Amino acid sequence: MPPKVKITKEKILECALDMVRKNGFSSVNARILAKELGCSTQPIFSNYPTMDALKEDILSFANTTYLNYLKDDMAKNEYPTYKASGMAYIHFAKEEKELFKLLFMRDRTDEDQNKRTDDFEEIVSIVQKNLGISREKALIFHLEMWVCVHGIGAMIATSYLEFDKELISQMLSDSYLGLKKHYLSEEQK
């Protein structure tokens, strides 16, 4: 009977995610991961053909975690849907600092800059519906709001500043209302 596999793909990913959460994405390499797992690098490369394959799973997990924050926070109905998406983004930045940095603060030079995700498209549709503006204007509106939301998230994720939930909510409302006034007055011209 073959020996029972002790180091599973799931255990490797779990350990790698712990490393990311503690020390960032760049901390994940085969040698240190093997040390953390208490094994040689052989079980890692038996489950993952390359470290890039493992890193793809880490990115996928981080994205799924973010999408769960988005879905869960929006389902609470604590805020209007669009505002809830921004609050969820910032909530994710606060609770999962390293995963936030991995998803939203990494160098994307070699990535498709025009790629839009389903959640992004859904949120743009919410803006378009809420304000009754064209898709193109809703896209720019959302990008302008996202700069605000991302800025707050980045300050929190890097421990530059800490804001309480009420202040964050007020800042998002102020930004939204200012942009809304601008875009709706533009529509009336």
C-alpha positions in Angstrom: 0.0 0.0 0.0 1.4 3.4 -1.0 2.2 5.8 1.9 -0.5 8.3 2.7 0.1 11.8 1.3 0.7 14.2 4.2 1.2 17.4 2.3 -1.9 18.1 0.2 -2.4 20.9 -2.4 -4.9 22.5 0.0 -2.4 22.5 2.9 0.3 24.0 0.7 -2.1 26.8 -0.5 -3.3 27.4 3.1 0.3 27.7 4.3 1.2 30.0 1.4 -1.8 32.2 2.2 -0.7 32.5 5.8 2.7 33.6 4.6 1.1 36.2 2.3 -1.1 37.5 5.2 1.9 37.8 7.5 4.6 39.0 5.2 3.2 39.8 1.8 3.1 38.1 -1.6 6.8 38.4 -2.2 7.5 36.2 0.9 6.2 33.1 -0.9 9.0 31.0 -2.3 9.5 27.2 -2.4 12.3 27.0 0.2 10.5 29.1 2.9 7.2 27.5 2.2 8.7 24.0 2.6 10.3 25.1 5.9 6.9 26.4 7.1 5.3 23.1 6.1 8.1 21.1 7.7 9.0 19.2 4.5 11.3 19.3 1.5 10.3 21.2 -1.6 9.3 17.9 -3.3 5.6 17.9 -2.0 5.2 21.4 -3.3 6.4 20.6 -6.8 4.4 17.3 -6.7 1.2 19.4 -6.3 2.2 22.5 -8.3 4.3 22.2 -11.5 5.8 25.7 -10.8 5.7 28.4 -8.2 3.8 30.5 -10.7 1.0 28.0 -10.6 0.8 28.3 -6.8 0.9 32.0 -7.1 -2.1 31.9 -9.6 -4.0 29.9 -6.9 -3.1 32.5 -4.3 -4.4 35.3 -6.6 -7.5 33.4 -7.3 -8.1 32.9 -3.6 -7.5 36.6 -2.9 -10.0 37.6 -5.6 -12.6 35.1 -4.4 -12.2 36.5 -0.9 -12.6 40.0 -2.1 -15.7 39.1 -4.1 -17.2 37.4 -1.0 -16.6 40.7 1.0 -18.4 42.5 -1.8 -21.3 40.1 -2.0 -21.7 39.8 1.8 -21.4 43.6 2.5 -23.8 44.4 -0.3 -26.3 41.8 1.0 -26.4 43.4 4.5 -28.4 46.4 3.0 -26.7 48.7 5.5 -26.0 51.1 2.7 -27.4 51.7 -0.8 -25.9 49.1 -3.2 -23.3 51.4 -4.8 -22.1 52.8 -1.5 -22.0 49.3 -0.1 -19.6 48.2 -2.8 -17.2 51.0 -1.8 -17.5 50.2 1.9 -16.9 46.5 1.1 -13.7 47.4 -0.8 -12.4 49.4 2.2 -13.6 46.7 4.6 -11.5 44.2 2.6 -8.5 46.6 2.8 -8.8 46.8 6.5 -9.3 43.1 7.3 -7.1 41.6 4.6 -4.3 44.1 4.1 -1.9 41.9 2.3 -4.5 40.3 0.0 -5.8 43.9 -0.8 -2.2 44.9 -1.7 -1.8 41.8 -3.8 -5.0 42.5 -5.8 -5.1 46.3 -5.9 -1.6 47.6 -5.3 0.7 45.3 -7.3 2.6 46.3 -10.5 0.3 45.5 -13.5 2.7 46.6 -16.2 2.4 43.3 -18.0 -1.3 42.9 -17.5 -4.2 43.9 -19.8 -5.0 47.4 -18.6 -8.4 47.4 -20.3 -9.7 44.1 -18.8 -12.9 44.7 -16.8 -14.2 42.1 -14.3 -17.8 41.1 -13.9 -18.1 42.9 -10.6 -16.7 46.1 -12.2 -19.2 45.9 -15.0 -22.1 45.2 -12.5 -21.1 48.3 -10.4 -20.9 50.5 -13.5 -24.4 49.3 -14.4 -25.7 50.3 -10.9 -24.3 53.8 -11.4 -25.9 54.1 -14.9 -29.3 53.0 -13.5 -29.1 55.1 -10.3 -28.2 58.3 -12.2 -29.8 57.7 -15.6 -26.6 58.6 -17.4 -24.9 56.9 -20.4 -22.7 53.9 -19.8 -19.7 55.9 -20.9 -20.4 58.6 -18.3 -21.2 55.9 -15.6 -17.8 54.4 -16.3 -16.0 57.7 -15.8 -18.2 58.4 -12.7 -17.2 55.1 -11.2 -13.6 55.5 -12.0 -13.6 58.9 -10.3 -15.3 57.4 -7.2 -13.0 54.5 -7.2 -10.0 56.8 -6.9 -11.5 58.1 -3.7 -12.4 54.6 -2.4 -9.1 53.1 -3.4 -7.2 56.0 -1.8 -9.0 55.3 1.5 -8.4 51.6 1.1 -4.7 52.1 0.3 -4.2 54.3 3.3 -5.8 51.7 5.6 -4.0 48.7 4.0 -0.6 50.4 4.4 -1.5 51.6 8.0 -0.8 55.2 6.8 -4.1 56.4 8.4 -7.0 54.7 10.2 -10.5 56.0 9.7 -13.6 54.9 11.5 -16.6 53.5 9.6 -18.7 56.6 10.1 -16.1 59.0 8.7 -15.5 56.6 5.7 -19.2 56.6 5.1 -19.4 60.4 5.2 -16.4 60.8 2.9 -18.0 58.4 0.3 -21.3 60.2 0.5 -19.7 63.6 0.0 -17.7 62.4 -3.0 -20.7 60.6 -4.5 -23.0 63.6 -4.0 -20.5 66.0 -5.5 -19.9 63.8 -8.6 -23.7 63.2 -8.9 -24.3 67.0 -8.9 -21.6 67.5 -11.5 -22.8 64.7 -13.8 -26.5 65.5 -13.6 -25.9 69.2 -14.2 -23.8 68.1 -17.3 -26.8 66.1 -18.5 -29.1 69.1 -18.3 -26.8 71.2 -20.6 
